[in-house]
Amino acid sequence: MHRGGIIKFFLILAAISLLMDWYVYHGLRTLLAGWSNNRNKQLVLWAYWVINVGVLMVFVAGLGSFTTARGMTPFHEWVLSIFLTFLATKIVFVLVLFLGDVYRLFIGLLNTIKHTPLQNGQSISSRRRFISEVAVLLAAIPFTSFFYAMLRGKYDYRVHRHTLFFDDLPEAFDGFTITQLSDIHSGSFDNTAAVRKGVDLAQAQKSDLFVFTGDLVNNVAWEIEPYLNHFSSLKAPYGQFSILGNHDYGDYIQWNSQQEKEANLQKLKEHHKTLGYRLLLDENIELNKGGEKIVLIGVQNWGRGFIQIGDLDKALSNVDPHSFKVLLSHDPTHWEEKVRYHPTQIHLTLSGHTHGAQFGVEAAGLRWSPVQYRYLDWAGLANENNRYLYVNRGFGFLAFSGRLGIWPEITVITLKRKIA
């Protein structure tokens, strides 16, 4: 979506939010009707307008900054997140009030048709007040949940462990471990100490290999600079390897020139080197252990509806078709459309990109996220014809400064040889 389209979309959301404020205001008046102290009642109602209109004004005023050359800063993301929190809360409140109004309208029409005497005013008022109380209670759920997501959830790192079995895994690599991070999005961080804890947790896994599968920044190379010392502490005996994600190319902000954009990408590549990451750009490298090898392959971004410059065939050049192969590819749609059908078998593909929408449910056997309506494989493990895909839920966050239900992830995969 281009800059003008983004601003227009958010302006429409702002207008909808303001319309809902009118409905919510009348619901609050009904709720507070029983208060004897009129001054306190007016204070609450005025406070509602001041807070909501204030958030709306700051949000609208900041729209132009969302798509500048800097992109969204943590401040902009907080403004957007608070606006979305209020919007979701109002949607629930308004929905309950609306259903109550529809019910009362239906009963009123039914009574008119049946010539049934209408209820007295006190009974109707009590019922309206009860519906407003229910609306407040239900609206408190998204309100408190979203604030938890912003204050705690986005740094609530979880380790996901998976053991994968293969018939043709070289015996020397039986038990070989890989730690994967993806989608750091360093331009969104607002708590350095929390980030440090996540990095330490990843290093504590003591895996044989560390890989990073793209989106080191939101838009520009300097975003990672405050965290170079943090992420450079990630070390593994068989090395640290990385690829680029769609956000790393700087396509989502305005540049003064093509040369400036290209210089930014070159600077980002240098930062990978400073971090100690071997950046794989449509290429492969052999990992040797005990006289045997596996091949690690890395491609540039290839995604359905996104940048498609990754060249898998180039990355596979000079690779023995019978070797055991691990591919780093940022967008899981690359696996869906290309990798799983490729004539050369790639045993394991590691991706990220989706963030699991940073919102959803993964509990008690239930897995749901709105991102599933766009991506077939949006988080966790997929397998087709013994070709595995693992989609990391992301280490960082973007736009919405929070995570709820889909927590930031550190992946640890153990490769095992099947016993015949």
N, C-alpha and C positions, 0 to 999 in steps of 0.2 A: 504494500500500500504506500503511495507517494505521500509527501509531507502534507499537501493540502487535504488529501483524503483522511489522514490520521486526525488532523485538527477538526475537520468537519464531523467525523465520527464522535469524537469526544465532546464537541459542542452539542450534538444531539443528545448524548448521555446527560450532559449538564442540564439541558432543558427538561428532559424527562425527570431528572432528580428534583428540579424546582417545582414541577407540577405535582409530584408526589408529596412534597413538603406541605402543600395546601391541604391535601387529604389527611396527612399525618397530624397536622395542626388541629383539625377539627376532631380527630380521634382523641388527641390529648385533652382538648377542652371538655369532651364528654367524660374522660377519665377523671379529670380534676373538678368536675362539677360539684362533687360532694364536699370539697374543701371549704371550711368556714372562713379561713383567712384569705381574703381576696387578694391581698398584697403578695403573698407567697405564690398564689396561683398565677398571677400576672408575671411574677418573676421567672417562674418555670417556663411559661410560654415565650417570653421574650428571650430567655436563654436559649431555647430551642432554635429560634430564628437567627440569633446572633451566631451561634456555633455553626449551624448548617450553611447559612449564607456566607459566613466567613470562610469555611472550608471550600465552598463552591467558588468564591471569588479568587482565592489563592490558586485553586486548581485551574480555572480558566486563564488567569494571568500567566500561569506557567506553561500553557500549552505550546506557545511559540518556542520555548526552550527545549521541549522534548525532542525536537528534530534538528537542533543546531549542530554545529561542527563538533561540539563536545558530546552531544548525545544526552541521554538521561543520566543525571548525577544521582547519588544516593538521596539527596534532598528531593529531587523531582520524583523519584520512585516512592518516597515516603508520602508526598502529597497525593500522588496517584493512588497509593494503597489506602490511605485514610478516606479518600473520596469513594473508592470502591467499597470499603467497609461500611460507610454510611449508606451508600446506595443499596447494598445487599440487605442491610438492616431495614431500610425503608420499604424495600420490595416485600419482605415478609410481613411487616406491619400492615402495609396497604392491602396485601392479599387477604389477610384475615378480616380486616374491616370490610373489604369489598364483599367477601363471602357472607359476612353478617348482614350487610345491607341487602344483598340479593335475597337472603332468607327472609328478612323482614318484609321486603317487597312482595315476595311470593305469598307469605302468610296474609299480608294485607289484601292482596287481590283475591285470595281464597275466601277470606272473611266477607269481602264485598259481594262475591258471587253467591255465597251461602246466606248472606244477610245476617251474619253473626256479629254481635256487638263487639266493637273494638275494645282492646285492653285499655285500662286507665293509663294516664300519662306516667304515673310513678313506676308501674310495671315495665313500660317500654323503656323508660330512662335507666332502670336497673339492668335491663337486658343489654342495652347499649354499653353501659359501663362495664359489664362483665365481658363483653366481646373485646372492648378496648384493653382490659386487663390481660386477656388471653393473648392479644396481639403484642403487648409489651413483653410478656414472658417468652413467646416464641421468637420475637425479634431479638431478644437478648442472646439467642444461640449463635447466629452469625456474627453479632457484634463482638462477643467475647472470644469466639473462635478465631476470627480474623486478627484480633489484637494479639492473641496467643501466637498465631502464625508469624506475625511481624516481630514480636518481642523475643520469642523463644524458638519457634519451630524452624526458622530458616538456618539456625546453627545447631540443630539437634541431629548431629551426624550419626548415621547408622552403618554398621558393617554388614554387608550381605555376602555370605559365603556359599560357594557352589563347587561341587566336585563333579567333573565331567570325565566319562570313560570313553576310551577310543581303542579300537583293535590294533591300529597301526602307529600308536604313539611309540617313539623310540624308547627302549627300556631304560636308558640313562635318564630320561625325563619323567619317569614314573614318580609322581608326587611333586612335580615342579609347580611352583605357585606364582601367580600373577596378581599384583595389586593394580587396579584401574581407578583413575579419577577421570571425570569428564565435566565439561561445562563449568569451569571455575568462575567465569564472568566477574573478574576482579574489579571492574568498574562499579559494581553494585555493593561491594562490601562496606559496612559501616561499623564493624567491631573487630579490630585487629586481633585482640586477645582470643576471641571466639574462633577466628580463622586459624590461629596458631594451634589451638586444641585439636581442630580437625586435621591439620597437617601432621601433628604428633601422633594422632590415632592411626593415620595411614601408615606412617613410618613404623609404628609399633607392630604392624602385621608381619614385618621382617620377611617379606616375600622375595623370591629369587629374581623377579623382574618387575619393574614399574612402568606402566604405560599411561599416557594421557591422551584422551580422544577428542580434543578440539574445543574451541571457544574459550581461549585463555582470557580474552577481553570482551567487552561489549562492542567497542568500536575502534578504539585507538590504542597504540602500543604503550603509551605512558601509564595506562591504567594498572598494569601489572607491576610497575616499578616500585611502589611502596611494599610489595609483597615478594620481591625477588629473593630476599634472604629466607623467607618462610618456606617457599616451595622448592628452593634449591637444596633444602635439607633432606628432601626425599631421595634416598639412595637405595640401590639394590645390587647384589653381586653380579647380575648379568646385564646391568645397565638400565638407563631411563630413556624411554622413547616417546615421541609425541607426533601428532598430526595437527592440521589446521581444521577449524570448523567454519561454518558460514559467517559467523560474526567477526572472525579474525581478518577478513579481507577488507573491512571498512566500507561495505556497500550500503550501509543504512544511514549514513550521515552525508552532509555536503562537504566537498573539498574545494579548495581554491583552484586546484589544477590536478590533472591526472598524475603529474610528477610528484605532487605532495602525497597523494594516495599511495603511489608505489613506494615512496620513501618510508611511509608509515608501515607498510607490510614488511619491508626489508628490516626496519627497526624491530618489529615484532619477532622476526626470525632470529635476529641477534639476541633477543631476550631469551628465546628457547635455549640458545647456546649458553648464555649466562646461567640459566637455571640448571644446566647440566643435562638437558634433554637433547637427544639426537632426533632432530626433526626429519621425518620421512615424507618426502614429496614424490609420490608415485614411484616408490623404490622398495627394495627389500634388503634384508640383512640376515646372515646366518648366525644362530646362537649355537655354540658348540659345547657339549658336555660329555665326558667319558667316551670320546671318540665318535659320538653320534651328534646329530644336529636337528634342529627345527628351524623353519624360516619365518621371520617376522616381516610382515608387509604393511606398508602404510601408504594410503592414497589421500590426495587432496579432496576437498569437499565434493560430494556428489549427492544431491538430494532432490526428490520429487518436489517441484515447485520452488526450489532454491538453486544455488550455484551448482553447476554440473561440469566441473573441470577435472575431476578425478579420473585418472586413466588406469583402470585395473590391469589391462593387458600390458601396458608399459611397466607397471609395478611388478608384474609376474615374469618379466623378461629374464631369461637365464635361470629360472627356477625349475628344478626337477619336478615334473608333474606328480611324482610319487612321494615327494617329501611331505612331512607334516607341516601344515601352514596355519599361522595365526594372522588375521588381517585386522588392522586398525582403520575404521571408516566411520566418520562422524555421524552420518545420517543413516538410520536403520532402513530407510526406503532403498538405499543402495543394495543392501542385502536382499530385500524383497524383490527388486526388479532386475538385478544383475548377478549378484554373487551366488545366490542359491541355484541359479540356472547355468552358471558358467561351466564350460567343459572341463576346466581344471577344478578339482575338488579343493575347497578351502574349508578346513576343519572347524575353525572357530573365528567368528567375526565379533569384534568388540566395538560398540557404538555408544552414542549418547543422544544429544540434541533435543529430545522431547521434554525433558525435565519432569515427565509425568504430569505436565501442566502445573506442577507445584501444588496441586490440589486434587484430592480424591480420597478413596477409601481402599485400604489394603488390610483387612482384618477379618478373622473368623471365616476364611475361605472366600470372602467377597473382594473382588478387585474391580474398581470403577474409577475412571477419571474422564473428564470431558475430552481429553486428548485422544481417547480411543476412537472417536468418531473421525479422526483424520489419519491415525497411524494404526496399522494392523498390529505391529509389535511396538509397544510404547514404553515398556519397562520389564526388566527381568529376562528370563530365558525363553528362547524359541528354538525349535529343532525340526528340520525337514531333511529326510534322507541322510541322517547322521551329519548334517551340516548345521552347526550351532550358531546362534546369534545371541549375544547378551547386550541388552540396552541398559546402560547405567542411568540412574535417575538424576544425576548431576550433583556436583559439589556446591555450586553457587545458586544464584537466583537472578531473575531478570524482570524488569518492569514492576511486577508485584513484589514488594519487599517482604516476602514471607513464604512460608510453606506450611501446608495443613494436610496431614494424612499421607502425603508423599514427601518423606523426609530426605534431606541431603544424604548422598550415598558414597560409601567407600566399598568397592567391590574386591573380593578376594576369590580368585578361581584357582582350583587345584586340578591339574591334569593327571589323570590316572590311566594306566594301561589295563585293558580288559584281560582277565585271566581266562584262557580258553577252557 
